[in-house]
Amino acid sequence: MSITSKGMHTMTFNESLKQYRLQLILVLPLLVWMYYTVVPKMVGDWYNDENYSHGFLVPFIAGYFLWQRWPDLKDRLVKPDGLGMVIIVFGVVQLLAAWLGTEYFTMRTSLIVLLAGMTLFWFGREVLKGMALPIGYLIFMVPIPYTIYDILAFPLKLFVTKVSVAFLKIVGVVVIREGNIIMFPATTLEVADACSGIRSLVSLLAIAAAYSFLMKTSNVRRWIIIISAVPIAVATNSLRVIVTGILAQWWGAKAAEGFFHEFAGMAVFVLAMVMLAAFGELLRRTGRATHE
């Protein structure tokens, strides 16, 4: 506890948590009551939809970020900010409006808004700055609306199909493209959402964000790593379609079905993570060499 110039005691974040632990504990049942159906349904989406299975890891990664920052965070001075109440009210209105309109994305993200508002209201801006990454990272646990998913998936499917067909023609494979359909002399393949890159992109962005903030590098390089997840996801899924197309030329449609299809999906995602890690390491070494 420190003393200001006016003789008033100013608590640190750690001291404030200890002094007001009872009040903070009493807020938990209120949050549980507000989100007792919202959060379980979101967890159900993680379990039932492969696009968002990474959601199970997000709270743990956010918790790790919080633990990592705790030595600095616990000693920050608490200066409650009334603006936090405005954010809290906004979060409650957001939840209510989304509940009335059955809009799940807005409903679920309101929890993140409330956490930010409560942190600002009780502990102030310095503490919120320290909590910004753990709280903000929670956005990756919220599935994006399917309307947005479909808007992104369709052009990605067409792009991956065009790139794959162009490469197949270069290596001498006889192929014709019609939309996202690839036609060979012996079989026809459809580039579905899973091959568009959108599925791996959602998870890869979450991993890229975590990876970039675990690295000791500049914010600019962190954003470069996060953005690089987009071309990496598209490139690896194009490779998946190309390999599938070449195999389908020899073994027919069975090359794109069953075990091979599932294995190819896992292999592509592992390859994407390896490429992301390699790019991040290259970026880190380049930055270190520049400063030497």
N, C-alpha and C positions, 0 to 999 in steps of 0.2 A: 504494500500500500504506500502511495506517495502523497506528498502534501503540495498543493498548488500555492501560488503566490498570495491567494486570498485566505490561506489557512485551512481550506477545505480538503478533506481526504478524497483522493481519487483511487478507485480500486483498479487492479489489473483484471484481465479477463478471467484468470484462474480464481482469483479471490471472489469475483462476482458470481461465478458459477457455484462456489461453495456457499456463499451467503444467501443466494436466492434459489438454491437447489429445490426447495419445497415448491415454490411458485412454478418453476420450470417443469417439475414432475407433474403438477396438476394440469398443465397444458396438454400433456401427452394424451390423456383420455379424450380431450376435446378434439384433437387431431385424428385420433382413432375413430371417433364417432363421425367426423366429417368425411373420412376416406375409407370407411369400413367396407364399402362395396367397390370403390374406385381402384384401390391398390390391388386387391385380390384378382379382379378382372384383368388388370394389366399383367400380373404375374401369370395368369392363364394364357395370355397372348404370348408371353415368352416361351411357355411350355409347348403350346400348340403350333406356333408359327416359327419355322426355322430362320426366318429373316431377323427375328428379334431374340433369339436364344442367348445372345450376349448380354441381355438385360439382367440375367442372374449375377453377372460379374460386376456390373456397374456400381451398385452400392458398396461392394467391397473395395473396389478401386478408389471410389470417393472417400471411403473411410481411411484407406492407406494415405491418400493425399492429406487428409486432416491430421493423421498421426505424424506424418512427415513434417508438417508445418507447426506442430504443437509446441516445440521448444521456443519458437519465436512468438507464436500466437498467444501463449498463456501469459506472457508479460506485457502484452499491449494494453494501454490504458482504456478503460471503458468510459465512453461519453455518449449516453443515450441520445438518439436523434428522433425528433417527432415526425420526420419524413417517413420513418419506418411504419408509422400507423397508417399513413396514406397508402403505402404499398400493401399493407395487410388488408385494408378495406378493399383495395383493387383485387387482391387475390381471392377474397371471399366472394366478391361480385362476379369475378371470372368463373369461379366454381359453380355458383348458383345459375348463372346464365348458360354455362355449358351443360349443366344437369338438366335444365329445362329444355334445351335444344338437343340433348343426347349427343353431344360432340365430345368424344373421348379425349382427343389430343389436348384440347383446351382445359378440360376437366383435370387431366392428369398433371399438366404443367403448372396448374394453379398451386399445387403443393410446393413446387420449387419457388414460386413467387412468394408464398407465405413464409417459407424458411428464410428467404433473403430479407423480407420485411421484418420478421421477428428479430433477426440478428441485428439489423440496423436500429430498430426501436429500443431494444434492451441494451445493446453493447456498443453501438456507434459505428462510424465509418471505418476506423482503423481495423477493428475486428472484422467487419464485413469484407474489407480488402483481403485480409488473410484467409477468409472463408470462401472467397469468390470461386476459386478453382474447385474445391470439394462440392460446393452447392451447384455451381454451373455444370459440372460434369454429369450430374444426375439427368440432364436433358437427354443423354444417350440411352437412358432406360425407357424412355417414352416412345412407343411405336408411332411412326409418322402416319398421318391420315392416308387411307388407301387411295383417295382421289389424287393426292400428290404422288404417291407411289406409282400409280398407273401413268400419270403424266410423265414421270421420269423414266419408267421402264420401257415405254413404247419407243421413244427416239433412241434409247440405248440399244434396244434389240435391233433396230434397223441399222445403226452404226456398226455394231459388232458383226452383223450379217454381211454388210458391205465390205468391211475390212477382211473378214474371213474368206469370202468368195474371191476377192481380188487376189489374195495370197494363194489360194488354191489354184486359181487359173495360172498364176506365175509358175507354180511348180508342176504344171501340166495336168492337173485334175480336170476332167470334163464336168462342168457344173453350170447350172443356171439358177439365178436368184429371182424370186418373185415376192417382194415384200420381205418378210422375215422367214420365208420358206426357201430352203436350199434343195435343189433337185439334181440328183445324180442319175446316171443311166440305169442303175439297178435299184435305187431307193430314194426316198424323200425325207428330209429332216426339217424339223421346225425349231427355230431358235426361240425358246420359251423365256419367261421372266428369269428363271434360274440361271440361264446362260447369258443374260444381258449384262450382268455385272452389278445390277442394283442390289441383289441379295448380299453379295460379299461386300459391296460398297458401304452399306449401312453398318455392318460389323467392323469393317476395316477402318472406317472413320473414327469409331470409338477407340479402337486399338491405337490408331495413329495419334489421337489426342493424348491418350495415356502415355504412350511411348515418348512423345515430344516433350511432355512436361516432366518426365523422369530424367531426361537428358539435361546436362548442364550446358545450355546454349542460349542464344539470344531469342527474344520473342519472334523476331522476323524469321529465323530458321525454324522455329516451332511451327509457325503458320505454313511455311513451305513444306514441311513434312506432312502436316495435316492435309493440305491441298493435294499433295502427291498421291494420296490414297485414291483419288479419282482416276487419273490415267493408269495407275497400277492395276486397279480393279478391272478397268476396261481392257487393258492389254492382256492380262492373264485369262480373262474369260474369252477373249478373241482366240487366244492360243488353245483354249479348251475346245472351241468350236472347230478350229482348224484341224486339230488332232482327231477329233471325232469324225470330221468329214473325210479325212484320209483313211481312217479305219473303216468307215462305212462304205467306202469305195471298194474295199476288199471283202468285208464280212457282212455288209448289208446293215439294216436298221438295228440289228441286235447289238451292234457296237455302241449305240446311243441309249441302250436300255439297261435296266437291272443293275447288277453290281458295278459294271464299268461306269455307268452314269453317276452313281453315288460316289464311287472312288474318285472319279475325275473331279467332282465338285470339291471334295476334301483336299485333293492334291493341289487344285488351283488355289484354294484359300491358303494352304501352307506356303505355296510358292509366293503368293502375294505378300504374306507376312515376312518371308525371307527377303524379298525385294525391298520392302519398306524398311526393314532393319538395316539392310546394306546401304540404302540411300541415306538413311539417317546417320549412319557411321561415316559415310563419305562426306556428308555435309559437316559433321562435327570435326573431322580431321582437316577439312578445307578451312574451316573457321579458325582452328587452332594454329594451322600453318600460316594463316594471314596475320595473326597477332604475334607470331614469333619473329 
